[in-house]
Amino acid sequence: MITTPDGTEVVATLEDAAGLAMPPLLIVDRVTKFLDERGIGEGPIAWQRIGDGQSNITYLIERGQTRVVLRRGPRPPLPKSTHDMIREATVQQGLHRVGEPVPNILAVCEEVSVLGVPFYVMEYLEGVILLDETPGFFDTVAGRRKASEALVDTLVGLHGLDLERAGLASFGRADGYLERQVKTFTGLAGQVSQRELPLIGELSRWLEANRPATQRPALVHGDYRFGNVMFEPAGDPRVLAVLDWEMATLGDPLADLGYLTVTYSDPTSQGTVMELTSATLEEGYLNRAEIAERYAAGTGLDVSDLPWYQTLALWKSSVFLEAIYSRWQAGERPGDDFAHTLEFEVPRVLECAQAITR
């Protein structure tokens, strides 16, 4: 039995997937067996897709009184080293070990025989995520300010993490992180793009020529923003969990600050597709400059080179977005209205990155 209209998202059994144009994202009987073997819930499962991600896929799974979250990568083929669910689970396990705000990992599946890609199952948390609207219980000038302060302070805490105690001291190689970022994404751009985008090369050369020195290593989230931070569901804004650790590694912590500020809407921002939380235009939220100031005060780091890190963030994002656009052009993302917009949005993101360099 096919459980979605187009037959490409979820099927009840592996046999139902035979002959489909694209492999399903969820195979209900295989997930049920996986959960049975690990004692996670009882009986038939119900599912719904959740989250705003454009790459990895997240499902809420309900089974009797048990609610868990299953997270998997997109359909293959995948760019090398992206969508790594095992790395994501590993970093969350380390962070949970030392009491950092992340969901507890319940089970990890490294075998691709179950869903075609590795995946993991974690606890479901009741909380709220701030995107286009401020949650009503802190929708005041003071509440909005506290929310953005909590966003910054949580990042400060993560960047001050004792990596040895968390078991993450060898999670990546911090030396040469910025150099590798520029080199890797320069190469990736040439693989994913099917059109001429001269600004990608121009910005690559600018980033390499102006690369700052890393002040100290830290665990870098790679996608730190309001959309990946869950707040407690009531009371003053308090961070319940930081989500989506797929791109985490050891590196330069200012890369997270650059990404956070350049994807954060404030009165000075340009309104590109990479501004991911429009609610922050409302009165009370810290602006980009205030975020940088609070972060600098909390970490003691010099943020005078922040424009370089902001340029890096937009430039890298343009490569990710171009990969989505190329897959849509190749017919791999039918009906994807977001991908359709990237014909014009990717060049616009690159132009905004270029403006920062000037």
Stockholm file with secondary structure:
# STOCKHOLM 1.0

chainA/1-358         MITTPDGTEVVATLEDAAGLAMPPLLIVDRVTKFLDERGIGEGPIAWQRIGDGQSNITYLIERGQTRVVLRRGPRPPLPKSTHDMIREATVQQGLHRVGEPVPNILAVCEEVSVLGVPFYVMEYLEGVILLDETPGFFDTVAGRRKASEALVDTLVGLHGLDLERAGLASFGRADGYLERQVKTFTGLAGQVSQRELPLIGELSRWLEANRPATQRPALVHGDYRFGNVMFEPAGDPRVLAVLDWEMATLGDPLADLGYLTVTYSDPTSQGTVMELTSATLEEGYLNRAEIAERYAAGTGLDVSDLPWYQTLALWKSSVFLEAIYSRWQAGERPGDDFAHTLEFEVPRVLECAQAITR
#=GR chainA/1-358 SS CBCSTTSSSEESSGGGGTTCSSCCSEEHHHHHHHHHHTTCCCSCCEEEEESCCSSSEEEEEEETTEEEEEEECCSSCCCTTCSCHHHHHHHHHHHHHTTCSCCCEEEEECCTTTTSSCEEEEECCCCEECSSSCCGGGCSHHHHHHHHHHHHHHHHHHHTCCHHHHTCTTSSCCTTHHHHHHHHHHHHHHHHCCSCCHHHHHHHHHHHHTCCCCSSCEEECSSCSGGGEEECSSSSCCEEEECCCTTCEEECTHHHHHHHHHTBCCTTCCCCTTCCBGGGGSTTSCCHHHHHHHHHHHHCCCCTTHHHHHHHHHHHHHHHHHHHHHHHHTTSSTTCHHHHHHHHHHHHHHHHHHHHHC
#=GC SS_cons         CBCSTTSSSEESSGGGGTTCSSCCSEEHHHHHHHHHHTTCCCSCCEEEEESCCSSSEEEEEEETTEEEEEEECCSSCCCTTCSCHHHHHHHHHHHHHTTCSCCCEEEEECCTTTTSSCEEEEECCCCEECSSSCCGGGCSHHHHHHHHHHHHHHHHHHHTCCHHHHTCTTSSCCTTHHHHHHHHHHHHHHHHCCSCCHHHHHHHHHHHHTCCCCSSCEEECSSCSGGGEEECSSSSCCEEEECCCTTCEEECTHHHHHHHHHTBCCTTCCCCTTCCBGGGGSTTSCCHHHHHHHHHHHHCCCCTTHHHHHHHHHHHHHHHHHHHHHHHHTTSSTTCHHHHHHHHHHHHHHHHHHHHHC
//
